[in-house]
Amino acid sequence: MPLFFLSYARIPGDRRTGHDPDRLVFDFYEKLRDRVAAHAGVPKAKAGFVEQPGTPGEESVRALTGCRVFVPLYSKRYFTDSLCGRQWTAVTNRTAPGTAPRIVPVLWTPYPAASVPTAVQDTPAVPEGTGDAEEAYAAMGLHQLLDLEEGRALQVTEWLAQRIATAAAPGTWAPGPLDPAGLARLPDAFAATPPSPPLRITVLAPSEERLPLGREAARYGPRPLDWRPYGPVAGGPVAEQVTELARNLGFDPEVVSFDKTLVELRSTDTPAAPWILVVDPWALHDAKIARQARAFDEAHRPWTAVLTALADDDPQTKEHSERLRGLLESAFPRYLREGRMGQQFAVRGLVTADAFALWFGELAESAYMRYLRYIQPQSSPRSATAGRLPGVGADGLGTDEGGAEARP
């Protein structure tokens, strides 16, 4: 029986032409099998199994029910593939009572947070470190890494092979009786609709009564949440716009005041949700709001992101853009210094409503993935050394972009 079974969602295509759309899957499998065999000290033929075109159904089911480690290639397509859902059911149903399934998932392609089935939510495919390879893997998935960044792809493959070899050590898993017809009758574990993941949103903006001296009131209202950075053409207040964007992305958004979550920001407890801070640079003239912004920056928690608006259709904002950018640089030096390029771009001020909507979506998904990476070691206990990528400290934290600690 193989040590691991590689489960993937087949891409439709005419394989008679000689071009297999799943070529990268099989290329990755060969590299992974070689490294697992080396780490586990077994022949390649016994290290792994993947179902290829023409593989007899009996052989695939025998490998599935007899493998020690199940390796699913997560993608949006994977979570909608009924065969993959039945394979998940077959694997998890044969686990001994009280024993967690030996599943080592792979982030094959990025997927919307809302597409994650309930059955999979406790088994995220995210790395535990925050080095360059892990960041690239979390951002683009292994499929794109294999195409574009071979060195980093090999580093991630090596890490996965180490995890699989460790998980394949003799334990309580035993082959379960199942024939190909039996597999077809199993329920699809992915069929249940997953709950929407939470997302917190805070708007730091002045009300029309607390505007800086000389600032026009046309884009403000009685509450900070009434701020409309891009004017009436872009729609309603920004709080309503980002809430709708978050729902469209599959999140369950909650607009909260900064004070409500400040305690959590400074705490080392497991956070309740990823958090997006939307900032009006004009608000930073207010000493209290500027302090709140700097507190957010000083904490620089990995599951947070910052977006700011410097609308180019606002003549007053355009005239004072250099001074407003100076206020942003003073309030968010860590996000500008240590953030990835997209985060730095979003903090410096987004000039159009379209750019704001695009970057909100990108950063909401990124913050959610970082949130999963942060809470995974706390919700899934494991040994102090197992599964770490090179460069990750014994505390499992590693370093965030630019070398800052991922947790203070």
Rosetta blueprint (number, residue, H / E / L):
1 M L
2 P L
3 L L
4 F E
5 F E
6 L E
7 S E
8 Y L
9 A L
10 R L
11 I L
12 P L
13 G L
14 D L
15 R H
16 R H
17 T H
18 G L
19 H L
20 D L
21 P L
22 D L
23 R H
24 L H
25 V H
26 F H
27 D H
28 F H
29 Y H
30 E H
31 K H
32 L H
33 R H
34 D H
35 R H
36 V H
37 A H
38 A H
39 H H
40 A H
41 G L
42 V L
43 P L
44 K H
45 A H
46 K H
47 A H
48 G E
49 F E
50 V E
51 E L
52 Q L
53 P L
54 G L
55 T L
56 P L
57 G H
58 E H
59 E H
60 S H
61 V H
62 R H
63 A H
64 L H
65 T H
66 G H
67 C L
68 R L
69 V E
70 F E
71 V E
72 P E
73 L E
74 Y E
75 S L
76 K L
77 R L
78 Y H
79 F H
80 T H
81 D L
82 S H
83 L H
84 C H
85 G H
86 R H
87 Q H
88 W H
89 T H
90 A H
91 V H
92 T H
93 N H
94 R L
95 T L
96 A L
97 P L
98 G L
99 T L
100 A L
101 P L
102 R L
103 I E
104 V L
105 P L
106 V E
107 L E
108 W L
109 T L
110 P L
111 Y L
112 P L
113 A H
114 A H
115 S H
116 V L
117 P L
118 T H
119 A H
120 V H
121 Q L
122 D L
123 T L
124 P L
125 A L
126 V L
127 P L
128 E L
129 G L
130 T L
131 G L
132 D H
133 A H
134 E H
135 E H
136 A H
137 Y H
138 A H
139 A H
140 M H
141 G H
142 L H
143 H H
144 Q H
145 L H
146 L H
147 D H
148 L H
149 E L
150 E H
151 G H
152 R H
153 A H
154 L H
155 Q H
156 V H
157 T H
158 E H
159 W H
160 L H
161 A H
162 Q H
163 R H
164 I H
165 A H
166 T H
167 A H
168 A L
169 A L
170 P L
171 G L
172 T L
173 W L
174 A L
175 P L
176 G L
177 P L
178 L L
179 D L
180 P H
181 A H
182 G H
183 L H
184 A H
185 R H
186 L L
187 P L
188 D L
189 A L
190 F L
191 A L
192 A L
193 T L
194 P L
195 P L
196 S L
197 P L
198 P E
199 L E
200 R E
201 I E
202 T E
203 V E
204 L E
205 A L
206 P L
207 S L
208 E L
209 E L
210 R L
211 L L
212 P L
213 L L
214 G L
215 R L
216 E L
217 A L
218 A L
219 R L
220 Y L
221 G L
222 P L
223 R L
224 P H
225 L H
226 D H
227 W L
228 R L
229 P L
230 Y L
231 G L
232 P H
233 V H
234 A H
235 G L
236 G L
237 P L
238 V H
239 A H
240 E H
241 Q H
242 V H
243 T H
244 E H
245 L H
246 A H
247 R H
248 N H
249 L L
250 G L
251 F L
252 D E
253 P E
254 E E
255 V E
256 V L
257 S L
258 F H
259 D H
260 K H
261 T H
262 L H
263 V H
264 E H
265 L H
266 R H
267 S L
268 T L
269 D L
270 T L
271 P L
272 A L
273 A L
274 P L
275 W E
276 I E
277 L E
278 V E
279 V E
280 D L
281 P H
282 W H
283 A H
284 L H
285 H H
286 D L
287 A H
288 K H
289 I H
290 A H
291 R H
292 Q H
293 A H
294 R H
295 A H
296 F H
297 D H
298 E H
299 A H
300 H L
301 R L
302 P L
303 W L
304 T E
305 A E
306 V E
307 L E
308 T E
309 A E
310 L L
311 A L
312 D L
313 D L
314 D L
315 P H
316 Q H
317 T H
318 K H
319 E H
320 H L
321 S H
322 E H
323 R H
324 L H
325 R H
326 G H
327 L H
328 L H
329 E H
330 S H
331 A H
332 F L
333 P H
334 R H
335 Y H
336 L H
337 R H
338 E H
339 G L
340 R L
341 M H
342 G H
343 Q H
344 Q H
345 F H
346 A H
347 V H
348 R L
349 G L
350 L E
351 V L
352 T L
353 A H
354 D H
355 A H
356 F H
357 A H
358 L H
359 W H
360 F H
361 G H
362 E H
363 L H
364 A H
365 E H
366 S H
367 A H
368 Y H
369 M H
370 R H
371 Y H
372 L H
373 R H
374 Y H
375 I H
376 Q H
377 P H
378 Q H
379 S H
380 S L
381 P L
382 R L
383 S L
384 A L
385 T L
386 A L
387 G L
388 R L
389 L L
390 P L
391 G L
392 V L
393 G L
394 A L
395 D L
396 G L
397 L L
398 G L
399 T E
400 D L
401 E H
402 G H
403 G H
404 A L
405 E E
406 A L
407 R L
408 P L
